[in-house]
Amino acid sequence: MSDDETTAHYDGPAGGWGSVRGITEIFGREWATPLATETLFRQNKPKGFMCVSCSWAKPADYHPFEFCENGAKATLWELTSLRCTPDFFAEHTVTELRTWTDYELEQQGRLTHPMRYDPATDTYVPCGWDEAFAEIGAELKRLAPKSVVFYSSGRASLETAYLYGLLARLYGCNNLPDSSNMCHETTSVALKQTIGASVGTVVFDDLQNCDAMFFFGQNTGSNSPRFLHPLQEAAKRGVEIVTFNPVRERGLEFFTNPQSPVEMLTGKETRISSQYHQVRPGGDIAVLMGLCKHVFAADDAAKERGERVLDVDFIQQHTTGLDAFKAKVRATPWDEIEHESGLSRAAIEGAAEVYVKADRVIGIYGMGLTQHRNGFENVALFVNLLLLKGNIGRDGAGISPVRGHSNVQGQRTVGISEKSELVPLDKLAEQFGFEPPRDKGVNTVEACEGILSGGIRSFIGLGGNFVHAIPERDLMEAAWTKMRLTVQVATKLNRSHLVNGEIAYLLPCRGRTEEDRQATGPQAVSMEDTFSCISGSLGRRTPASPHLKSEVDIVAGIAKATLAPNPKVTWDAWVGDYGLIRDAIERTYGPEFRDFNERLWTPGGFYRGNSARERIWKTETKRAAFTTPKQRNAVGFSEAPGRYRLITLRSNDQFNTTIYGYSDRMRGIEGTRDVLLVNPDEMARANLREGQVVALVSDAQDGIERTVYGLKVVPFSLPDGCLGAYYPEMNPLMPLSHHDGPSKTPAAKSVPVRIRITDADGPVTERLEPTGHATSA
């Protein structure tokens, strides 16, 4: 259904004055210093620093303001004048702080001192760095290496990530899950199997050379707003942009460029998507089958004219598996496609005709494809569509997953992986004189399973808000406290720092905007963007506290306190000169990082390459693989009366679990996150009224009751049979078992739930049988 005056919505475009107001409001709230403006002007520019939020490119031909609303918010959040000192922790017990929201916790400002949890007083108390490293090292020496998890969020630099992975392997495990396990692991697995490269094949220049773009499940306006600039340019030159998304995201509908005085003064806006289709959550398999069905039909008609739609030469030379896939598509009836997708045949064929006519097509997607029980098949089918016309491995075409965290892709590149076959272990063994573990480590879901079973005894967190970001949160928080050691490296306080093991440390680090001065002077670090380009980043601001250490220094401190000395592993030298770390990365990874230090400041970054872009297919068959889907939809559960598909959403006032405020401007929702979005027809069928307070109950049917209370019903434009609510607040509803099979990515975009009427914010009037033991108030 489309937006109208009866649903919550936003009439303005993405960007424009709304974006300016969003930045101004957080500037005032954080009391950022006047130097913050100078820092923003250095963001994503040569000899500047890489944005601390998303992984969009640092372009060689940059704009005067090379930051978006969310990027500016992330920078101002880091530059805040607010401080979270030992005095704050002395005034509040950890038990009390657990009742605070994430917004309230992070609003206390930057952490200033290393802290140790004191169970006798239930408070954090200050400690020295040497004390912290010594006890962490002593505890790690007592634990079995495979009972320890080394987790990393997506913000750590390549230099830090490389040392962190080396620390884990020298210690004796490959337990290196990271935030990509929760979002784009489906991409890594599906692309690796189908085209032999685990990341996207598109580079920034391809955006200027394509004829059409197909979007699936990616909210550009909130999650990667700088992407709106090339999208606007593409739309103006006539590129067809076809979008499939259950939610009508404003950034993919209209955009006003905040850097254009004419557009800002006149209110001129650009239509982005030429077609926008609200597919049912999990209906992407059906859509993609329908698109391919039309392509095959168009090719049949073309053959009668002595022409072809399919790129026959490419298919014969570079692919395998087409015949089985084609047979499956031809055997799938249109009524099934229409039912599963929630779209008409005419709508799908209209979109497919754009694909048929376009010479060069880019396929773009986000977590709307990856976070499903059958997310692998979503991604693999998108590859199938592109392979039909040879749209992988040439300029102006390709597959482009848009990553979230700023360096999550880069961390995987330099060894943050639980999959030992993806890491050059032989090279590490030769380089550093040790025998690395060869067995598979645990990913995020497996780490959670190990914590629940008691097999995991320690968790080292390099950034992030792991406990708040994972599924099965209520059971996980209870199990978390039974671990022996938990260590969190962070810039600000969050929920994960308040759920501790028997021994717990909170170690504050410098931010990316801050000067990192070591023995040889100020140090630069590096990141990899979503287009596989690597750029340097140099912070200049005075650190928030003289007691902060860099992430590199913290990793080295833990390593030196834990590991036996090794003359080939020079922690102190690496801390003193990060260029030596880059030399080590170059020796490990060879041509991808050739002349790493010399190319660090290449405008736009240096491209590390992609075999599939060169049509070198590193698959089992040495060809790109068409796959044949086994499922009709991606949700992984059946339809039933009263069962809904819940989509978890992020507002444009948050980045992952970081909540900047309570204004979801581009959905017209203000002042609260405790909402349940329902389309008016569903409201009528369920006898719900606007503003009514209800609960959501998990319908996983595994004997465990999972409930979230206190959600206000808001009419909103969504497909039938689905609901929307905010992440991470809805995570208690998601079973740990609810994940994609091959990748184990949690399936947060289609969670089975039921609506229950409540007494205000209290107990559920109508209980879901059988009752269990995991309930979130």
C-alpha positions in Angstrom: 0.0 0.0 0.0 1.1 3.6 -0.5 1.6 6.4 1.9 -1.5 8.6 2.6 -2.6 11.0 5.3 -3.8 8.1 7.5 -0.3 6.6 8.0 2.8 7.9 9.7 5.0 9.2 7.0 7.4 12.0 6.0 6.5 14.4 3.2 9.9 15.9 2.6 12.8 14.4 0.7 15.9 12.8 2.1 18.7 15.4 2.7 17.6 19.0 2.5 16.9 21.2 5.6 15.8 18.2 7.6 19.3 16.8 7.4 20.8 20.1 8.4 18.5 20.3 11.4 19.4 16.8 12.5 23.1 17.7 12.6 22.5 21.1 14.3 20.4 19.4 17.1 23.1 16.9 18.0 25.8 19.6 17.9 23.9 21.6 20.5 23.1 18.5 22.6 26.7 17.3 22.7 28.2 20.7 23.3 30.9 19.8 20.8 33.8 22.3 20.7 34.2 24.9 18.0 37.0 22.6 16.6 34.3 20.1 15.7 33.5 22.2 12.6 37.1 22.0 11.4 37.1 18.2 12.1 34.0 17.8 10.0 35.6 19.5 7.1 38.5 16.9 7.2 36.0 14.0 7.2 36.6 11.6 4.3 39.1 13.8 2.6 42.8 13.4 1.7 45.0 13.4 4.9 41.8 13.6 6.9 40.0 10.8 8.8 37.6 8.1 7.6 34.0 8.4 8.8 33.4 6.4 12.0 30.0 5.2 10.8 29.3 3.6 7.4 31.8 2.2 4.9 30.9 4.4 1.9 33.8 5.5 -0.3 36.3 8.3 0.4 36.1 9.7 -3.1 39.1 11.2 -5.0 36.9 13.9 -6.4 35.3 15.0 -3.1 32.5 17.4 -2.2 33.2 20.5 0.0 31.1 18.7 2.8 32.1 15.1 2.4 29.9 13.9 5.2 26.2 13.0 5.6 23.8 13.6 8.5 24.6 10.3 10.2 28.3 10.6 9.6 28.3 14.1 11.2 26.3 12.7 14.1 28.8 9.9 14.6 31.7 12.4 14.6 30.0 14.9 16.9 29.1 11.9 19.2 32.8 11.1 19.5 33.8 14.7 19.9 31.3 15.4 22.7 32.5 17.5 25.6 30.5 15.2 28.0 32.7 12.8 30.1 31.9 9.6 31.9 34.4 9.7 34.8 35.1 7.5 37.8 32.9 9.8 39.9 29.9 8.8 37.7 30.5 5.1 38.3 31.0 5.8 42.1 27.5 7.3 42.2 25.6 4.5 40.3 25.6 0.8 40.8 25.8 -1.5 37.7 22.4 -2.9 38.7 20.9 0.6 38.6 22.5 1.4 35.2 21.0 -1.7 33.6 17.6 0.1 33.9 18.9 3.0 31.8 18.3 3.1 28.1 21.2 2.9 25.6 20.7 6.6 24.8 20.9 7.6 28.5 24.1 5.5 28.9 25.9 6.9 25.9 24.7 10.4 26.8 27.1 10.3 29.8 29.9 11.0 27.3 33.4 9.6 26.7 34.9 7.1 29.1 38.0 8.6 30.7 39.7 5.9 32.8 40.3 2.1 32.7 37.7 0.6 35.1 37.4 -2.7 36.9 34.1 -4.2 38.1 34.0 -4.6 41.9 31.3 -7.2 42.8 31.4 -6.2 46.5 30.0 -2.7 45.7 28.4 -3.5 42.4 30.2 -0.6 40.8 33.1 0.0 38.4 36.2 1.4 40.1 39.2 2.9 38.5 42.4 0.9 38.0 45.8 1.3 36.3 46.5 0.0 32.8 49.3 -2.2 34.1 47.0 -3.7 36.7 44.3 -4.4 34.0 46.7 -6.0 31.6 48.3 -8.1 34.2 45.0 -9.6 35.5 43.6 -10.1 32.1 46.7 -11.9 31.0 46.8 -14.0 34.2 43.2 -15.1 33.6 43.7 -15.8 30.0 46.7 -18.0 30.8 44.4 -20.1 33.1 41.7 -20.6 30.6 41.6 -23.0 27.7 42.3 -21.0 24.5 39.2 -22.4 22.7 37.0 -21.2 25.6 37.8 -17.6 24.8 36.1 -15.4 22.2 37.9 -12.4 20.6 35.0 -10.3 19.1 35.4 -7.1 17.1 33.0 -4.5 15.9 33.4 -2.9 12.5 35.2 0.2 13.6 38.7 -1.0 14.4 41.4 -0.1 11.8 43.2 -2.6 9.6 46.3 -2.3 11.8 44.3 -3.1 14.9 42.4 -5.9 13.3 45.6 -7.6 12.0 47.2 -7.5 15.4 44.0 -8.7 17.1 43.7 -11.7 14.8 47.4 -12.5 15.4 46.9 -12.2 19.2 44.0 -14.8 19.0 46.0 -17.2 16.9 49.2 -16.9 19.0 47.0 -17.6 22.0 45.6 -20.7 20.3 42.2 -20.2 18.8 40.3 -19.0 15.7 37.4 -17.7 17.8 37.2 -14.4 15.9 33.6 -13.5 15.2 32.8 -9.9 14.2 29.8 -7.7 13.5 29.7 -9.0 9.9 28.4 -12.3 11.4 25.2 -10.4 12.3 24.6 -8.6 8.9 26.7 -9.6 5.8 28.0 -13.0 6.6 25.4 -14.2 4.1 27.1 -12.1 1.5 30.5 -13.6 2.3 29.2 -17.2 2.0 26.9 -16.8 -1.0 29.3 -14.7 -3.1 32.2 -16.9 -2.3 30.3 -20.0 -3.5 28.7 -18.4 -6.6 31.5 -16.1 -8.0 34.5 -17.1 -5.9 34.9 -13.7 -4.2 33.4 -12.9 -0.9 32.8 -9.1 -1.4 31.1 -7.0 -4.1 32.5 -6.5 -7.5 31.5 -2.9 -8.1 33.9 0.0 -7.8 32.8 3.7 -7.3 33.3 4.6 -11.0 30.8 1.9 -12.0 28.1 4.1 -10.6 28.7 6.7 -13.3 28.7 4.0 -16.1 25.6 1.9 -15.5 22.3 2.0 -17.3 20.1 0.7 -14.5 20.3 -0.2 -10.8 18.2 -2.7 -8.9 17.9 -2.2 -5.2 16.9 -4.9 -2.7 16.5 -4.3 1.0 18.9 -1.4 1.5 17.9 1.8 3.2 20.2 4.4 1.7 18.7 7.4 3.2 19.4 6.3 6.8 22.3 3.9 6.5 24.5 5.3 3.8 23.3 8.8 2.9 26.4 9.8 0.9 25.3 7.2 -1.6 22.4 9.6 -2.4 24.8 12.0 -4.3 25.7 9.5 -7.0 22.1 8.2 -7.0 20.9 11.7 -7.7 23.4 12.1 -10.5 22.4 8.8 -12.0 18.7 9.6 -11.8 19.3 12.9 -13.6 21.1 11.3 -16.5 18.2 8.8 -17.0 19.5 5.7 -15.2 16.5 3.5 -14.2 16.6 2.8 -10.5 14.2 -0.1 -9.5 13.7 -0.7 -5.8 12.2 -3.7 -3.9 11.7 -3.0 -0.2 8.8 -3.8 2.2 9.2 -0.2 3.6 9.0 2.9 1.4 12.3 4.5 2.5 12.3 8.2 1.7 16.0 8.2 0.6 15.1 6.0 -2.3 12.1 8.1 -3.3 13.2 11.7 -3.3 16.4 13.6 -2.5 17.3 17.3 -2.0 21.1 17.8 -2.1 22.2 19.8 1.1 25.3 21.0 -0.8 23.3 22.6 -3.6 22.3 26.2 -2.7 19.7 26.2 -5.5 18.0 23.0 -4.3 18.1 24.1 -0.7 16.6 27.5 -1.5 14.0 26.3 -3.9 13.1 23.0 -2.3 13.8 21.3 -5.5 14.0 17.5 -5.2 15.0 14.6 -7.4 13.0 11.5 -7.8 15.4 8.6 -7.2 13.5 5.3 -7.9 11.7 5.1 -11.2 9.9 2.0 -9.8 9.3 1.2 -6.1 7.8 -2.1 -5.2 6.8 -3.0 -1.6 7.7 -6.7 -1.6 6.5 -8.9 1.3 9.3 -9.6 3.8 11.0 -12.7 2.6 9.4 -12.5 -0.8 12.6 -11.6 -2.6 13.1 -15.2 -3.8 9.8 -15.0 -5.6 10.6 -11.6 -7.1 13.9 -12.7 -8.4 12.4 -15.9 -9.9 9.7 -13.7 -11.5 12.4 -11.3 -12.9 14.3 -14.2 -14.4 11.1 -15.8 -15.7 10.4 -12.7 -17.7 14.1 -12.5 -18.9 13.8 -16.1 -20.2 10.5 -15.3 -21.9 12.0 -12.2 -23.5 14.9 -14.3 -24.7 12.6 -16.8 -26.2 10.8 -14.0 -28.2 14.2 -12.5 -29.2 15.3 -15.9 -30.6 12.4 -15.9 -33.0 13.8 -12.6 -34.4 17.3 -14.0 -34.6 18.4 -12.0 -31.5 19.2 -12.8 -27.9 18.6 -11.2 -24.5 20.9 -13.6 -22.6 24.6 -13.1 -22.9 25.1 -16.5 -24.5 28.9 -16.2 -25.0 29.4 -15.2 -21.4 27.2 -17.9 -20.0 28.9 -20.6 -22.1 32.4 -19.5 -21.3 32.1 -18.4 -17.7 29.1 -20.2 -15.9 27.7 -23.5 -14.9 24.3 -24.7 -13.7 22.0 -22.6 -16.0 19.9 -25.5 -17.3 18.8 -26.7 -13.9 18.0 -23.1 -12.8 16.1 -22.4 -16.0 14.0 -25.5 -15.6 13.1 -24.5 -12.1 12.1 -21.0 -13.2 10.0 -22.3 -16.0 8.2 -24.7 -13.7 7.4 -22.0 -11.1 3.9 -20.7 -11.8 3.1 -17.0 -11.8 0.4 -17.3 -9.2 2.9 -18.8 -6.7 5.3 -15.9 -7.5 2.5 -13.3 -7.0 1.4 -14.9 -3.7 4.9 -15.2 -2.2 6.1 -11.7 -3.3 2.9 -9.8 -2.6 3.3 -8.2 -6.0 1.4 -8.5 -9.3 2.8 -10.2 -12.3 2.5 -6.9 -14.2 4.6 -5.1 -11.6 7.4 -7.7 -11.7 7.4 -7.9 -15.5 7.5 -4.1 -15.7 10.7 -4.2 -13.5 12.1 -7.1 -15.5 11.7 -5.2 -18.7 14.0 -2.5 -17.4 16.6 -5.2 -16.9 16.1 -6.7 -20.3 16.6 -3.3 -22.0 19.6 -2.1 -20.0 23.1 -2.9 -21.2 24.9 -2.5 -17.8 23.1 -3.2 -14.6 24.3 -2.9 -11.0 22.6 -5.0 -8.3 22.6 -3.3 -4.9 21.4 -4.8 -1.6 21.5 -4.6 2.1 20.3 -6.6 5.1 16.9 -6.9 3.6 18.3 -9.8 1.6 20.9 -11.2 4.1 19.0 -11.3 7.4 16.6 -14.1 6.5 16.4 -17.9 7.3 17.0 -18.4 3.6 19.2 -15.3 3.0 21.8 -17.4 1.1 19.3 -18.1 -1.6 18.3 -14.4 -1.8 21.8 -13.4 -2.5 22.6 -16.3 -4.8 19.4 -15.6 -6.9 20.4 -12.0 -7.3 23.7 -13.3 -8.7 21.8 -15.5 -11.1 19.9 -12.5 -12.4 23.1 -10.6 -13.1 24.8 -13.6 -14.7 22.0 -13.9 -17.2 23.2 -10.9 -19.1 26.9 -11.0 -18.1 26.5 -8.2 -15.6 29.4 -9.3 -13.4 33.0 -8.6 -14.5 32.7 -5.5 -16.6 32.6 -1.8 -16.1 29.3 -0.2 -15.1 27.9 -3.5 -13.8 28.2 -5.9 -10.9 26.9 -7.0 -7.5 27.2 -4.4 -4.7 26.4 -5.3 -1.1 26.4 -2.0 0.8 28.3 -2.6 4.1 27.4 -0.8 7.4 30.3 -0.5 9.7 33.2 1.6 8.4 35.8 -1.1 8.3 33.9 -4.4 8.8 34.9 -5.6 5.3 38.6 -4.6 5.9 38.8 -6.5 9.1 37.8 -9.7 7.3 40.4 -8.9 4.7 43.3 -8.9 7.2 42.3 -12.0 9.2 39.3 -11.4 11.5 37.6 -14.6 10.6 36.6 -17.8 12.4 37.1 -19.7 9.1 40.7 -20.8 9.0 40.6 -21.6 5.3 40.1 -17.9 4.6 43.3 -16.9 6.4 46.9 -17.4 5.1 47.9 -19.5 8.1 51.0 -21.0 6.4 52.2 -17.5 5.7 51.6 -16.4 9.3 53.4 -19.5 10.6 56.4 -18.7 8.5 56.4 -15.0 9.3 56.0 -15.3 13.0 57.5 -18.7 13.9 54.5 -20.4 15.4 52.0 -23.1 14.5 48.5 -21.4 14.3 45.4 -23.4 15.1 43.8 -24.9 12.0 40.4 -25.8 13.2 37.3 -23.6 12.7 36.6 -21.0 15.4 33.1 -19.9 16.5 31.0 -17.3 14.8 28.5 -15.0 16.6 25.7 -17.6 16.9 28.1 -20.3 17.9 29.7 -18.0 20.5 26.3 -17.4 22.0 25.6 -21.1 22.0 28.9 -21.7 23.8 28.1 -19.0 26.4 24.7 -20.6 27.0 26.2 -24.1 27.4 29.0 -22.9 29.6 31.7 -23.8 27.1 32.8 -20.3 26.5 34.5 -18.8 29.6 35.7 -15.5 28.4 34.7 -12.7 26.0 37.1 -10.0 24.8 35.2 -7.3 23.0 37.0 -4.9 20.7 34.2 -2.3 20.4 30.5 -2.8 19.8 27.5 -3.5 22.0 27.4 -7.3 21.5 25.0 -8.3 24.3 22.4 -5.8 23.1 22.9 -6.6 19.4 22.4 -10.4 19.5 19.3 -12.6 19.4 17.9 -14.4 22.5 19.0 -11.4 24.6 17.3 -12.3 27.8 18.7 -15.8 28.1 22.1 -14.5 26.9 22.3 -11.8 29.6 21.6 -14.4 32.3 24.3 -16.8 30.9 26.8 -13.9 30.4 27.3 -13.4 34.1 28.5 -17.0 34.5 31.7 -16.4 32.4 35.0 -16.0 34.2 36.4 -13.0 32.3 34.8 -10.2 30.2 36.8 -7.3 28.7 35.2 -4.5 26.8 37.2 -1.9 24.7 35.1 1.2 24.1 34.7 4.9 23.8 31.3 5.3 25.5 29.2 3.3 28.0 26.6 0.9 26.6 24.4 -2.0 27.8 27.1 -4.7 27.1 29.4 -3.1 29.7 26.8 -3.7 32.4 26.4 -7.4 31.9 29.7 -8.8 33.3 31.6 -12.0 34.0 33.1 -12.8 37.4 36.0 -10.5 36.5 35.3 -7.6 34.2 37.3 -4.7 32.8 36.1 -1.7 30.8 39.1 -0.3 28.8 38.6 3.2 27.2 40.2 3.9 23.8 40.9 6.9 21.6 38.5 7.6 18.8 39.3 7.9 15.1 39.1 11.7 15.2 41.7 12.0 17.9 45.5 12.3 17.6 47.3 9.0 18.2 50.8 10.0 19.2 53.3 7.2 19.8 57.1 6.9 20.1 57.7 7.9 16.4 55.1 10.6 16.4 51.4 10.9 15.2 50.1 7.6 13.7 47.8 7.1 10.8 45.6 4.0 10.4 43.7 2.6 7.4 40.3 1.3 6.5 38.7 -0.6 3.6 35.5 0.8 2.1 32.6 -1.1 0.6 34.2 -0.9 -2.8 37.4 -2.7 -1.6 39.5 0.5 -1.7 41.9 1.2 1.2 42.5 4.7 2.6 44.5 6.3 5.3 43.0 8.1 8.3 44.6 10.6 10.5 43.1 12.1 13.7 44.1 15.5 15.0 41.9 16.3 18.0 43.2 16.2 21.5 42.1 12.9 23.1 39.1 13.1 25.5 41.3 12.0 28.4 45.1 11.6 28.9 44.3 8.2 30.3 43.1 6.8 27.0 45.1 4.3 24.9 44.8 3.5 21.2 43.2 0.2 20.2 46.6 -0.9 18.8 48.2 -0.2 22.2 45.4 -2.0 24.1 45.7 -5.1 21.9 49.5 -5.1 22.4 49.1 -4.7 26.1 46.8 -7.7 26.4 49.1 -9.7 24.2 52.3 -8.9 26.1 50.6 -9.9 29.4 49.3 -13.1 28.0 51.8 -14.6 25.5 55.3 -15.9 25.8 57.9 -13.6 24.2 58.6 -14.3 20.5 61.4 -12.4 18.9 59.5 -12.3 15.6 56.4 -10.7 17.2 57.5 -7.1 18.0 54.5 -5.6 19.9 56.4 -2.6 21.3 57.9 -1.7 17.9 54.4 -2.0 16.3 52.9 0.3 18.9 55.6 2.8 18.3 55.3 2.8 14.5 52.1 1.7 12.8 53.9 1.7 9.5 55.7 -1.5 10.7 52.3 -3.1 11.1 51.4 -2.2 7.5 54.7 -3.7 6.4 53.7 -6.9 8.2 50.3 -6.9 6.5 52.0 -6.5 3.1 54.2 -9.5 3.8 51.3 -11.6 4.8 48.8 -10.7 2.1 51.2 -9.9 -0.8 50.0 -8.2 -4.0 46.7 -6.9 -2.5 48.8 -4.7 -0.2 51.7 -4.0 -2.5 53.6 -0.8 -1.3 51.0 -0.4 1.4 52.7 2.5 3.2 53.5 4.3 -0.1 49.9 4.1 -1.3 48.3 4.9 2.0 47.2 8.4 0.9 46.2 7.6 -2.7 43.2 9.9 -3.6 40.1 7.8 -3.3 42.1 4.9 -1.8 44.0 2.1 -3.6 42.0 -0.8 -4.9 43.0 -4.2 -3.6 41.4 -6.0 -6.4 38.6 -8.6 -6.9 39.1 -11.8 -8.9 35.4 -12.0 -10.0 35.6 -8.4 -11.4 38.4 -9.8 -13.7 36.2 -12.8 -14.5 38.6 -15.1 -12.6 36.2 -17.4 -10.7 37.7 -18.9 -7.6 35.0 -21.5 -7.2 35.1 -25.3 -7.2 34.4 -25.4 -11.0 36.4 -22.3 -11.8 33.2 -20.8 -13.2 30.5 -18.6 -11.8 27.7 -20.8 -10.5 24.0 -20.5 -11.2 22.2 -21.9 -8.2 18.7 -23.4 -8.0 16.6 -22.4 -5.1 15.0 -25.0 -2.8 12.7 -22.6 -1.1 9.7 -20.6 -2.2 10.4 -17.7 0.2 13.2 -16.6 2.5 11.4 -16.5 5.9 11.8 -20.2 6.9 8.5 -20.6 8.6 5.0 -21.2 7.4 2.0 -18.9 7.2 -0.7 -19.3 9.9 -3.6 -17.2 11.1 -2.5 -14.5 13.4 1.2 -15.0 12.7 3.1 -12.0 11.3 6.5 -11.4 9.8 8.3 -8.8 11.9 10.8 -6.5 10.3 13.3 -4.9 12.6 14.2 -1.4 11.6 16.7 1.3 12.3 15.7 5.0 12.6 17.6 7.8 10.9 18.5 8.9 14.4 20.7 5.8 15.2 23.6 3.9 13.9 23.4 0.2 14.7 22.8 0.1 18.5 23.9 3.7 19.0 20.8 5.8 19.5 21.4 9.5 18.8 17.9 10.6 19.7 14.2 9.9 19.3 13.4 11.4 16.0 12.8 9.1 13.1 12.2 12.0 10.8 12.0 10.1 7.5 9.2 7.9 8.9 7.3 10.7 10.7 7.8 9.1 14.1 8.9 11.4 16.9 9.7 11.2 20.6 9.6 7.4 21.1 11.0 4.1 19.8 8.4 2.0 21.6 6.1 1.6 18.5 4.6 -1.1 16.4 4.1 -0.2 12.8 1.0 -1.8 11.2 -0.8 -1.1 8.0 -4.4 0.2 8.4 -5.9 -2.8 6.8 -4.1 -5.1 9.2 -5.2 -2.9 12.1 -8.8 -3.3 11.0 -8.5 -7.1 10.7 -6.8 -7.3 14.1 -9.3 -4.9 15.7 -6.5 -2.5 16.7 -6.7 1.2 17.1 -4.1 3.9 16.6 -2.2 4.6 19.9 -3.3 1.3 21.5 -0.5 -0.3 23.6 0.1 -3.9 22.8 2.8 -6.6 23.2 4.6 -8.7 20.7 5.1 -12.4 21.4 7.5 -14.7 19.6 5.8 -17.4 17.6 8.8 -19.6 17.2 6.9 -22.5 18.8 9.9 -23.8 20.7 8.4 -23.7 24.2 10.0 -20.5 25.2 7.9 -17.3 25.7 9.6 -14.2 24.4 7.6 -11.0 24.9 8.2 -7.3 24.4 5.7 -5.1 26.1 4.6 -1.5 25.8 4.4 -0.9 22.0 2.1 1.8 20.7 0.3 0.9 17.5 1.2 3.4 14.7 -0.5 3.1 11.2 2.2 2.8 8.6 2.6 1.8 5.0 3.6 -1.9 5.0 2.7 -5.0 3.0 -0.1 -7.2 4.4 1.0 -9.8 6.9 4.0 -7.9 8.3 4.8 -5.6 11.1 7.7 -3.2 11.8 9.5 -2.2 15.0 12.9 -1.0 16.0 16.2 -2.8 16.4 17.7 -3.6 18.9 14.6 -3.3 21.1 13.0 -6.3 19.3 16.0 -8.6 19.7 14.4 -10.5 22.7 11.8 -11.9 20.3 14.4 -13.6 18.0 15.5 -17.1 18.9 19.1 -17.9 18.6 18.2 -20.7 16.2 16.4 -18.2 13.8 19.3 -17.7 11.3 20.4 -18.4 7.8 21.6 -21.9 7.4 25.0 -21.6 5.6 26.1 -18.3 7.2 24.3 -18.4 10.5 23.4 -14.7 10.1 20.5 -13.9 12.4 17.2 -13.5 10.5 16.1 -10.1 11.9 14.1 -9.1 8.8 11.4 -11.8 9.2 10.7 -12.8 12.8 7.6 -14.9 13.5 5.4 -13.0 16.0 1.9 -12.6 17.3 0.2 -9.5 18.7 -1.2 -9.7 22.2 -3.4 -7.2 23.9 -2.0 -6.0 27.2 -3.2 -4.2 30.3 -1.4 -0.9 29.7 2.4 -1.8 29.8 1.8 -4.8 32.0 1.1 -8.5 31.7 -0.4 -10.1 28.6 -4.1 -10.6 28.9 -4.2 -13.5 26.5 -1.2 -15.8 27.2 0.6 -17.8 24.5 0.8 -21.4 25.5 3.0 -23.1 26.5 4.6 -20.4 28.7 8.4 -20.4 29.0 11.0 -18.5 30.8 12.4 -15.7 28.6 10.4 -12.5 28.9 11.5 -9.0 28.3 9.7 -6.2 30.1 
